[in-house]
Amino acid sequence: MKRRDFLKNCIMVIAGASVPLSALTLVDPRKVLAANPDIQWAFLINTEKCVGCGFCVKACKTENDIPFEANVTRTWVERYVYTKDDRRYVDSPKGALYGYTESRVDLGRGEFKEIDPKNVGKAFFVPKLCNHCGTPPCTQVCPVGATYKTDDGVVLVDRKWCIGCGYCIMACPYAARFFHPVLKVADKCTFCYHRISKGLETACVNACPFGARRMGNIHDINDPVTQVIMNERVGVLKDEFGTKPQAFYIGLAQEVR
């Protein structure tokens, strides 16, 4: 029996005995990966600069070995269209991997909606990704400690420990997690931790031609990203959940969820 199957079976037995999963501790998830405790990574997204080109999605999939044709992605871009007759449409075909080349809205299940350009009240794009929460619910529900938070604020998944139970995927209020189609373990945005820990930009930041995405150290008051977060009007997604998201937005419409 494989180690993953053994752990999964153990959890099923314990769950059947009405023992709460929160009481199960198989491994200490706290790992000291940050070289500098003074660093706390944060992400800044300017929705007013995003044009929905999809370059960020392509770069992310390439960098992190996510199959292009798989309908999952670590970062994606949503299109919001509001019509003058008070209707709202939101789509993100393949996460905007190929950008938005058509005016018609993808309703899902092969259905599309043609919208008269004259009836469009406003339209905009919103990039999304893991929010690397200050109090992440995903780490609280993982029964084996495979999901953990580093000292510099990045939430990661240890693929060697993940048993594919899916609890973290269900717990994430931002729908930022998914099963890797090849590895069959939980996957998500990592802020390109393998890059930023070496002083490099994330793949999506590096690919954005309009500067809609930026990465910064929120513990550095002189960091340009920190200056924007502290001094300008920025918002976060689903603040009411109390997860303390570390992905901040400029120009975030109230309707965006």
FIVEX-622111 format. One line per 5 residues: number of its first residue (from 1); their letters; for each residue z, x, y of C-alpha. Coordinates in steps of 0.2 Angstrom, whole numbers. Example, Ala and Ser with C-alpha at 12.3 -4.5 7.8 and 13.67 -1.06 7.14 Angstrom:
2
1	AS	39 62 -22 ~ 36 68 -5
//
This chain:
257
1	MKRRD	0 0 0 ~ -5 6 17 ~ 9 9 30 ~ 2 -4 42 ~ 2 -17 28
6	FLKNC	20 -12 22 ~ 27 -14 40 ~ 17 -31 43 ~ 24 -38 26 ~ 42 -32 31
11	IMVIA	40 -42 48 ~ 34 -58 39 ~ 49 -57 27 ~ 61 -55 41 ~ 53 -68 52
16	GASVP	55 -80 37 ~ 74 -77 36 ~ 75 -83 54 ~ 79 -66 61 ~ 73 -64 79
21	LSALT	59 -51 81 ~ 68 -44 96 ~ 82 -39 84 ~ 70 -28 74 ~ 69 -9 80
26	LVDPR	59 2 69 ~ 55 16 82 ~ 61 21 99 ~ 45 17 110 ~ 51 28 125
31	KVLAA	41 43 125 ~ 41 56 139 ~ 23 59 143 ~ 24 61 162 ~ 24 79 168
36	NPDIQ	30 73 185 ~ 44 59 186 ~ 40 58 205 ~ 23 49 200 ~ 21 31 199
41	WAFLI	3 25 196 ~ -3 10 205 ~ -21 2 206 ~ -29 -5 222 ~ -44 -17 221
46	NTEKC	-53 -22 237 ~ -62 -39 232 ~ -71 -38 249 ~ -81 -23 243 ~ -85 -28 225
51	VGCGF	-103 -34 222 ~ -101 -37 204 ~ -113 -23 199 ~ -104 -20 182 ~ -105 -1 184
56	CVKAC	-86 0 181 ~ -87 -10 165 ~ -101 1 158 ~ -91 17 163 ~ -75 10 155
61	KTEND	-83 5 139 ~ -92 22 138 ~ -76 32 142 ~ -65 23 130 ~ -76 19 115
66	IPFEA	-77 1 116 ~ -93 -6 108 ~ -105 -12 122 ~ -110 -28 113 ~ -93 -33 108
71	NVTRT	-87 -47 119 ~ -71 -38 123 ~ -68 -25 137 ~ -53 -16 145 ~ -59 -21 163
76	WVERY	-70 -35 168 ~ -76 -43 184 ~ -75 -62 187 ~ -87 -72 199 ~ -80 -86 209
81	VYTKD	-91 -99 216 ~ -85 -114 227 ~ -97 -127 232 ~ -97 -138 247 ~ -94 -154 236
86	DRRYV	-77 -146 231 ~ -81 -139 214 ~ -76 -122 208 ~ -85 -112 195 ~ -79 -95 187
91	DSPKG	-88 -85 175 ~ -89 -67 168 ~ -103 -65 155 ~ -98 -50 144 ~ -86 -45 157
96	ALYGY	-100 -42 169 ~ -106 -28 159 ~ -124 -30 165 ~ -119 -37 182 ~ -124 -53 189
101	TESRV	-143 -54 190 ~ -144 -73 189 ~ -138 -86 201 ~ -134 -99 187 ~ -116 -99 181
106	DLGRG	-112 -96 163 ~ -101 -111 157 ~ -99 -103 140 ~ -105 -108 123 ~ -123 -106 128
111	EFKEI	-122 -118 143 ~ -127 -114 161 ~ -126 -122 177 ~ -139 -120 191 ~ -131 -121 208
116	DPKNV	-141 -125 224 ~ -139 -110 235 ~ -137 -123 250 ~ -122 -131 242 ~ -112 -114 240
121	GKAFF	-97 -114 251 ~ -91 -97 246 ~ -93 -84 232 ~ -85 -68 228 ~ -81 -56 214
126	VPKLC	-64 -51 207 ~ -62 -36 196 ~ -47 -37 183 ~ -38 -25 171 ~ -21 -22 164
131	NHCGT	-8 -23 178 ~ 3 -10 170 ~ 18 -21 175 ~ 35 -15 181 ~ 43 -26 168
136	PPCTQ	29 -28 155 ~ 32 -43 143 ~ 20 -34 130 ~ 33 -20 127 ~ 47 -33 124
141	VCPVG	38 -42 110 ~ 31 -28 100 ~ 41 -27 84 ~ 37 -9 80 ~ 37 0 97
146	ATYKT	19 3 97 ~ 17 -3 115 ~ 28 7 127 ~ 29 12 145 ~ 28 30 151
151	DDGVV	39 37 164 ~ 25 37 177 ~ 22 18 175 ~ 8 17 163 ~ 9 5 148
156	LVDRK	0 12 133 ~ -2 7 114 ~ 1 20 100 ~ -13 16 88 ~ -4 25 74
161	WCIGC	11 13 75 ~ 2 -4 79 ~ 1 -15 65 ~ -10 -28 73 ~ 2 -42 73
166	GYCIM	-5 -48 90 ~ 11 -53 98 ~ 8 -42 113 ~ -9 -50 115 ~ -1 -67 116
171	ACPYA	13 -61 128 ~ 1 -54 141 ~ -1 -67 155 ~ -16 -58 162 ~ -27 -59 146
176	ARFFH	-29 -40 147 ~ -26 -36 129 ~ -38 -38 114 ~ -40 -32 96 ~ -51 -17 95
181	PVLKV	-67 -23 85 ~ -68 -7 75 ~ -50 0 74 ~ -42 -17 72 ~ -27 -13 83
186	ADKCT	-21 -19 100 ~ -31 -12 114 ~ -31 -13 133 ~ -34 -3 149 ~ -24 13 150
191	FCYHR	-28 18 168 ~ -38 31 159 ~ -22 40 156 ~ -31 55 147 ~ -40 58 164
196	ISKGL	-27 54 177 ~ -14 65 168 ~ -27 80 171 ~ -30 76 189 ~ -46 66 187
201	ETACV	-51 49 193 ~ -52 34 181 ~ -69 31 174 ~ -70 14 183 ~ -65 22 200
206	NACPF	-77 36 198 ~ -91 24 194 ~ -89 11 208 ~ -102 15 221 ~ -93 4 235
211	GARRM	-75 11 234 ~ -69 -6 228 ~ -57 2 216 ~ -44 16 220 ~ -30 24 211
216	GNIHD	-14 31 219 ~ 4 37 217 ~ 15 23 225 ~ 30 35 225 ~ 20 46 238
221	INDPV	21 38 255 ~ 7 49 261 ~ -5 43 247 ~ -19 33 255 ~ -17 19 242
226	TQVIM	2 18 245 ~ -1 17 264 ~ -13 2 261 ~ 0 -7 249 ~ 14 -4 261
231	NERVG	6 -8 277 ~ -8 -20 274 ~ -9 -38 267 ~ -11 -36 248 ~ -8 -48 234
236	VLKDE	-5 -47 215 ~ -10 -59 201 ~ 3 -72 195 ~ 18 -65 205 ~ 28 -80 199
241	FGTKP	29 -73 181 ~ 41 -59 188 ~ 31 -45 179 ~ 30 -34 194 ~ 11 -30 193
246	QAFYI	5 -13 198 ~ -12 -18 202 ~ -14 -24 220 ~ -28 -33 228 ~ -35 -34 246
251	GLAQE	-43 -50 250 ~ -36 -60 235 ~ -40 -78 236 ~ -26 -90 233 ~ -36 -99 219
256	VR	-38 -83 209 ~ -28 -83 193
//
